[in-house]
Amino acid sequence: MTELITASGTGAAPAGATSGDAGSAAPAFDLVLRASRALLAADGGAPVERGAEIGVRAGRIVQISPLGARLEGARLVELGAGEVLLPGLVDTHVHVNEPGRTEWEGFASATRAAAAGGVTTIVDMPLNSIPPTVSVAALEEKRAVAAGQVVVDVGFWGGVVPGNLAELGPLVDEGVFGFKCFLLHSGVDEFPQVTPEEMEQAMAVVAARGSLLLVHAEDAHLIDAAPHRGGPAYADFLASRPHEAEDAAIAEVIARAAKTGARAHVLHLSSAESLPQIRAAKAAGVDLTVETCPHYLTLVAEAVPEGATAYKCCPPIRGEANRDALWQGLLDGTIDFIVSDHSPATPELKYAGDGDFEQAWGGIASLQLGLPLVWSEARRRGIPLERVVEWMSSRPADRAGLRGKGRIQVGAAADFAVFAPDEHFTVDAGALEHRHPVTPYDGRELTGVVRTAYLAGAEIDRGLAQGRLLRVGNDE
């Protein structure tokens, strides 16, 4: 990738650049990106690969022309032969944990990690911050802390907990992108679970306001009844989070969404056993979407080492056949998109119990690695990059209401990632931008390197707070 100063420079443009000497008329664009391979938005479905020149003005894409059009701009970026221009990825499931648990992550480190992974927009979960985002006052506190720290654009989810129904309307008015609830203990006491009946009450409010309810769907009673042996054996941990608990809770989400007409979303699907009921619900007209995550698509229970609690997450990583079925669910559209569920914690919490899966904190840090993780596995399965980018950009953006994000088309935000899909690297946990060097992917060989990313037409400097705090509708 080469960047050239053109009309805004102090002399003739270098050979091969668009023309423009000092003193000439203002260039047509602030930035021109020239790529022999760019993934451009299509009418529905995955993006299409084309050679293109993209003109950017005032942070938005204002022209897309065929390669060779020689658009003129103050800056020209020419991608190399082995690089592909992607839309900036959109990750709608990130636990930043600030304020209150900034030692776990924080806005500065989380957004640096996002940028390093080609993610230009994240939406922050309402927990594990203290206070959780369950009131307007808590949202205001979180925004005040985030201001001046973020290097990518950041939006916020609200939370549904027992007793806060009256807060949901005001939170919608303040621009949250929707609401999250748990059907079992969330892991932190300040964000308690709701019953299915309380979830239905929240759905009624959410439906009336045109918002979205996200659900951590595991059945509390079935989890409590499962064996909880503890210890270092991953099979014992897996038995403590049976797929039946996930399937039963998803059935509740479907039934209550059908009854209320609410827009509903199932978070971090790990159980492929639920795919038939999800498929049937969608066919019946339930407004339901489903996400899965890189760890469910790239890791398998059979390969988790004894005592390796960096692999612990809830719901858990399941078996190889289950992983294959999740990929098929993506390909046939039953699963809508892929997000990280980036849920970091301190090493003391992740390794609590000295290898005891019952005691260790559950959550996987992968925000920076999502694209190469998913692409490496997709490529092995013969799935094209265009599908991966659709699952990680436009689809999550659309469900969250970020219509100006996640696509390369005229009028969209000028957010991009420059990706080398054939380049290999080895994950070094200590070199990641995440606050703590804890990841089950340490030492893993991956394919696909993010060279750089652009936000609103400016190359992201991970030391510069250039991101915005988003409200519903202000990504346009």
C-alpha positions in Angstrom: 0.0 0.0 0.0 1.4 3.4 -1.0 0.1 6.8 0.0 0.9 9.8 -2.1 0.3 13.5 -1.4 -1.2 15.1 -4.5 -2.8 18.4 -5.0 -2.4 19.5 -1.4 1.4 18.8 -1.5 4.2 21.2 -2.3 5.2 20.2 -5.8 4.3 17.9 -8.7 2.7 14.7 -7.8 4.9 11.6 -8.1 4.7 9.5 -11.2 1.6 7.5 -11.4 -0.4 9.7 -9.0 -3.3 11.9 -10.0 -2.1 15.3 -11.3 -2.0 18.5 -9.3 0.9 21.0 -8.6 1.0 23.5 -5.8 -1.4 26.4 -6.5 -3.7 24.3 -8.6 -7.5 24.2 -8.0 -8.7 22.3 -5.0 -8.8 18.6 -5.6 -12.1 16.9 -6.2 -11.8 14.7 -3.1 -10.1 14.7 0.3 -9.0 11.1 -0.3 -8.9 8.7 -3.2 -8.4 5.0 -2.7 -7.2 3.0 -5.7 -7.5 -0.8 -5.5 -7.3 -3.6 -8.0 -9.5 -5.6 -5.5 -12.2 -3.9 -3.5 -15.3 -5.5 -2.0 -18.1 -3.2 -3.1 -21.7 -3.3 -1.8 -24.2 -5.1 -4.0 -28.0 -5.0 -4.1 -28.6 -7.5 -1.2 -26.3 -10.3 -0.2 -22.5 -10.4 -0.1 -20.3 -7.6 -1.6 -18.7 -8.1 -5.0 -15.0 -7.8 -5.8 -14.1 -5.2 -8.4 -11.2 -3.0 -9.3 -12.2 0.5 -8.1 -11.2 4.1 -7.3 -13.1 5.5 -4.4 -13.5 9.3 -3.8 -14.0 10.5 -0.2 -15.2 13.9 0.9 -16.0 15.1 4.4 -15.8 11.6 5.8 -18.2 9.9 3.3 -17.9 8.0 0.1 -19.1 10.3 -2.7 -17.9 8.5 -5.8 -17.0 5.0 -6.9 -15.4 4.6 -10.4 -13.7 1.8 -12.3 -10.0 1.3 -11.8 -8.3 3.6 -14.3 -10.6 6.6 -13.9 -7.8 8.6 -12.3 -9.8 10.4 -9.7 -8.0 13.3 -8.1 -7.7 13.9 -4.4 -5.6 15.7 -1.8 -4.4 12.2 -0.8 -4.1 9.1 -2.9 -3.8 5.6 -1.5 -2.8 2.8 -3.9 -3.3 -0.7 -2.5 -0.7 -3.3 -3.3 -1.3 -6.3 -5.6 -1.8 -8.6 -2.6 -4.2 -6.3 -0.7 -8.0 -6.0 -0.7 -10.0 -3.0 0.3 -12.8 -4.0 2.7 -15.5 -2.0 4.4 -14.6 -1.3 8.0 -15.9 -4.2 10.1 -18.8 -3.7 12.6 -18.6 -5.6 15.9 -21.9 -5.3 17.8 -20.9 -7.5 20.8 -18.0 -6.0 22.8 -17.6 -5.8 26.5 -15.4 -2.8 27.2 -16.0 -2.9 31.0 -15.3 0.8 31.7 -16.1 2.4 34.1 -15.8 0.2 37.1 -13.7 -2.6 35.7 -11.2 -0.7 33.6 -8.5 -3.1 34.8 -10.3 -5.7 32.7 -10.1 -3.7 29.4 -11.3 -0.1 28.9 -12.2 2.1 25.9 -8.6 3.1 25.0 -7.3 -0.5 24.7 -10.5 -2.0 23.3 -10.8 0.5 20.5 -7.1 0.2 19.7 -7.6 -3.6 19.4 -10.6 -3.0 17.2 -8.7 -0.8 14.8 -5.8 -3.2 14.6 -8.3 -5.9 13.6 -10.0 -3.8 10.9 -13.0 -3.1 13.1 -14.0 0.6 12.7 -17.3 0.5 14.7 -18.1 -1.3 18.0 -21.3 -1.4 20.1 -20.5 -1.8 23.8 -22.5 -4.2 26.0 -24.2 -2.8 29.2 -22.1 -5.0 31.5 -19.5 -5.5 33.0 -19.1 -1.9 33.7 -20.1 -0.4 37.1 -22.7 1.0 36.9 -24.2 -1.2 34.2 -26.0 0.7 31.4 -29.5 0.3 32.8 -30.5 3.9 33.2 -29.9 7.2 31.4 -27.7 8.3 34.3 -25.5 5.3 33.8 -25.3 5.8 30.0 -24.3 9.4 30.6 -21.5 8.3 32.9 -20.3 5.7 30.4 -20.3 8.3 27.6 -18.4 10.8 29.7 -15.7 8.2 30.5 -15.4 7.1 26.8 -15.2 10.7 25.4 -11.7 11.5 24.2 -10.4 7.9 24.5 -11.9 6.0 21.5 -10.0 5.5 18.2 -13.0 4.0 16.4 -16.7 4.8 16.5 -18.6 3.4 19.5 -22.2 2.9 20.2 -24.0 1.6 23.3 -26.5 -1.1 24.2 -28.8 -0.6 27.2 -29.7 -3.3 29.7 -32.9 -4.9 30.9 -32.8 -6.0 34.5 -35.7 -6.6 37.0 -37.4 -3.3 37.9 -36.0 -1.0 35.1 -38.8 -1.1 32.6 -39.5 2.6 33.1 -35.9 3.3 32.0 -36.2 1.7 28.6 -38.1 4.5 26.8 -35.7 7.2 28.1 -32.7 5.1 27.0 -34.2 4.7 23.5 -34.6 8.5 23.4 -31.0 8.9 24.4 -29.9 6.8 21.4 -29.0 3.3 22.7 -29.1 0.7 19.9 -31.2 -1.7 21.8 -31.2 -3.7 25.0 -29.6 -6.9 26.4 -30.9 -9.3 29.1 -29.9 -12.6 30.6 -32.1 -15.6 31.3 -29.6 -16.9 33.9 -27.0 -15.3 36.2 -24.9 -12.9 34.2 -21.7 -13.5 36.2 -21.9 -10.1 37.9 -24.4 -9.3 40.6 -25.1 -5.8 39.5 -26.7 -7.0 36.3 -29.3 -9.6 37.5 -31.1 -12.0 35.2 -34.8 -11.7 34.2 -37.4 -14.4 34.1 -39.0 -15.3 30.8 -42.1 -13.3 31.9 -40.0 -10.3 32.6 -38.3 -10.7 29.3 -41.8 -10.7 27.6 -42.7 -7.4 29.5 -39.5 -5.9 28.2 -40.2 -7.1 24.7 -43.6 -5.3 24.8 -41.9 -2.0 25.6 -39.1 -2.6 23.1 -41.7 -3.4 20.4 -43.7 -0.3 21.1 -40.5 1.8 20.6 -39.2 0.0 17.6 -36.0 -1.1 19.4 -34.3 -4.5 19.7 -33.9 -7.0 22.5 -30.7 -9.1 22.7 -30.9 -12.2 24.8 -28.2 -14.3 26.5 -30.2 -17.5 26.0 -29.4 -20.3 28.5 -32.1 -21.7 30.8 -31.2 -21.1 34.4 -33.1 -24.2 35.7 -31.4 -26.6 33.3 -28.0 -25.1 34.1 -28.6 -25.5 37.8 -29.6 -29.1 37.4 -26.6 -30.0 35.3 -23.6 -31.6 37.0 -21.0 -29.1 38.3 -18.0 -31.2 39.2 -15.4 -28.5 38.7 -11.8 -29.3 38.0 -9.5 -29.2 34.9 -11.3 -31.5 32.6 -13.1 -29.6 29.8 -15.6 -32.4 29.3 -16.8 -31.8 32.8 -17.2 -28.1 32.2 -19.1 -28.8 28.9 -21.5 -31.1 30.8 -22.3 -28.2 33.2 -23.5 -26.1 30.2 -25.6 -28.6 28.2 -26.9 -27.6 24.8 -30.4 -28.4 26.1 -30.2 -25.3 28.3 -29.4 -23.1 25.3 -32.1 -24.7 23.1 -34.8 -24.3 25.8 -34.0 -20.6 26.3 -34.0 -19.9 22.6 -37.5 -21.5 22.4 -38.6 -19.0 25.1 -37.2 -16.1 23.1 -38.9 -17.3 19.9 -42.3 -17.8 21.7 -42.2 -14.4 23.5 -41.1 -12.5 20.4 -43.9 -14.1 18.3 -46.4 -13.1 21.0 -45.3 -9.5 21.3 -44.1 -8.8 17.8 -40.7 -7.6 19.2 -37.5 -7.5 17.2 -35.4 -10.1 19.0 -31.8 -11.3 18.7 -30.1 -14.4 20.1 -26.5 -13.7 21.2 -23.5 -16.0 20.7 -25.2 -19.1 19.4 -23.1 -22.1 20.3 -25.7 -25.0 20.0 -26.3 -26.2 16.5 -29.2 -28.2 17.9 -31.2 -24.9 17.9 -30.8 -24.3 14.2 -34.1 -26.1 13.2 -36.2 -24.1 15.6 -34.6 -20.8 14.5 -35.1 -21.7 10.9 -38.8 -22.5 11.6 -39.3 -19.3 13.6 -37.9 -17.1 10.7 -40.1 -19.0 8.2 -43.1 -18.2 10.4 -42.3 -14.5 10.3 -40.8 -14.0 13.8 -38.5 -10.9 13.6 -35.5 -12.9 14.9 -31.7 -12.7 14.1 -28.9 -14.8 15.4 -25.2 -14.3 15.8 -22.3 -16.6 16.4 -18.7 -15.9 17.3 -15.1 -16.8 16.1 -14.5 -19.2 19.0 -17.5 -21.4 18.1 -16.4 -21.4 14.4 -12.7 -22.1 14.9 -12.3 -24.1 18.2 -13.6 -27.5 19.2 -14.2 -29.1 22.6 -12.1 -32.2 21.6 -9.0 -30.0 21.3 -9.2 -28.0 24.5 -6.2 -28.9 26.7 -6.8 -29.9 30.3 -6.9 -26.9 32.7 -6.7 -24.4 29.8 -9.2 -21.9 31.2 -8.4 -19.3 28.5 -10.9 -21.4 26.5 -13.7 -20.9 28.9 -16.8 -19.1 27.7 -20.5 -19.3 28.2 -22.2 -20.8 26.4 -19.3 -23.1 25.8 -17.2 -24.2 22.8 -18.8 -27.5 21.7 -17.7 -30.4 19.5 -16.4 -30.6 16.0 -19.7 -31.8 14.4 -21.4 -28.9 16.1 -18.9 -26.5 14.7 -19.5 -27.8 11.2 -23.2 -27.4 11.6 -22.8 -23.8 12.7 -20.9 -23.1 9.5 -23.7 -24.6 7.5 -26.1 -22.4 9.4 -24.2 -19.4 8.3 -24.1 -20.5 4.7 -27.9 -21.2 4.6 -28.8 -17.9 6.3 -30.1 -19.4 9.6 -27.3 -17.6 11.4 -27.2 -14.0 10.4 -23.7 -12.7 11.3 -20.5 -13.1 13.3 -19.3 -10.9 16.2 -16.5 -11.3 18.7 -18.3 -11.3 22.1 -15.0 -9.8 23.2 -15.1 -10.5 27.0 -11.8 -10.0 28.6 -10.8 -10.1 32.3 -7.6 -10.0 34.3 -5.2 -13.0 34.2 -6.0 -13.5 37.9 -9.7 -14.1 37.0 -9.1 -16.1 33.8 -6.7 -18.4 35.6 -8.5 -18.5 39.0 -8.6 -21.9 40.5 -5.3 -23.0 38.9 -7.0 -24.7 35.9 -10.4 -25.3 37.5 -13.0 -24.5 34.8 -15.7 -23.9 37.4 -13.8 -21.2 39.1 -12.2 -19.3 36.2 -13.9 -16.3 34.6 -15.7 -17.1 31.3 -14.9 -15.0 28.3 -12.6 -14.8 25.3 -10.7 -11.8 24.1 -10.6 -11.8 20.3 -11.5 -8.3 19.1 -8.3 -7.8 17.3 -8.2 -11.3 15.8 -11.8 -11.9 14.5 -11.2 -11.3 10.8 -8.1 -13.5 10.4 -9.6 -16.2 12.6 -12.8 -16.5 10.6 -11.1 -16.0 7.3 -8.5 -18.7 8.0 -11.3 -21.3 8.7 -13.6 -20.0 5.9 -10.7 -20.3 3.4 -10.0 -23.9 4.6 -13.7 -24.7 3.9 -13.7 -23.0 0.4 -15.8 -20.1 1.5 -15.0 -16.8 -0.2 -13.9 -13.6 1.5 -17.0 -11.8 0.3 -19.2 -14.0 2.5 -16.9 -13.5 5.5 -17.0 -9.7 5.1 -20.8 -9.7 4.7 -21.2 -11.6 8.0 -18.8 -9.3 9.8 -19.8 -5.9 8.4 -23.1 -5.1 6.7 -25.2 -7.7 8.4 -24.4 -6.7 12.0 -24.5 -3.1 11.0 -28.0 -3.5 9.6 -29.4 -5.2 12.6 -28.1 -2.6 14.9 -29.5 0.2 12.7 -26.1 1.4 11.6 -27.2 1.9 8.0 -24.3 4.1 7.0 -21.7 1.5 8.1 -20.3 -1.8 7.0 -20.4 -1.3 3.2 -18.5 0.4 0.4 -21.1 2.3 -1.5 -21.8 6.0 -2.3 -23.2 7.8 0.7 -21.8 5.4 3.3 -19.2 6.3 5.9 -15.6 6.2 4.5 -14.6 3.4 6.9 -12.2 0.9 5.4 -9.8 -1.9 6.2 -6.8 -2.8 4.1 -6.4 -6.6 4.2 -3.8 -9.0 2.9 -5.8 -12.2 2.6 -2.9 -14.5 1.6 -0.3 -13.4 4.2 0.3 -15.6 7.2 1.2 -14.8 10.8 1.5 -16.3 14.3 -0.6 -14.9 17.1 1.6 -13.4 19.8 -0.7 -12.6 22.8 1.8 -10.2 24.2 1.8 -8.1 21.0 -2.0 -7.6 20.9 -3.6 -4.3 21.7 -5.9 -6.0 24.3 -5.1 -4.9 27.8 -4.1 -8.4 28.9 -2.1 -11.0 27.0 -4.6 -13.8 27.6 -6.1 -15.6 24.6 -6.6 -19.2 23.6 -5.2 -18.3 20.2 -1.7 -17.6 21.4 0.8 -19.3 19.0 -1.9 -20.1 16.5 -1.0 -19.8 12.8 -3.5 -17.6 10.9 -4.0 -16.3 7.4 -4.9 -12.7 6.6 -3.2 -9.6 7.9 -5.0 -6.2 8.5 -2.5 -3.6 7.2 -4.4 -0.5 8.4 -7.9 0.9 8.8 -9.6 4.2 7.9 -12.3 6.0 9.9 -14.3 8.7 8.1 -11.6 8.9 5.5 -8.7 9.3 7.8 -6.2 6.6 8.5 -6.6 5.4 12.1 -3.7 6.4 14.3 -4.1 4.1 17.3 -2.6 6.8 19.5 -5.2 9.4 18.5 -8.8 9.5 19.8 -10.6 10.1 16.5 -13.7 8.0 17.0 -17.2 9.3 17.7 -19.8 8.2 20.3 -22.7 7.1 18.3 -26.4 7.4 18.9 -29.1 5.6 16.8 -29.2 7.5 13.5 -26.0 9.6 13.9 -23.8 7.3 11.8 -25.3 8.9 8.7 
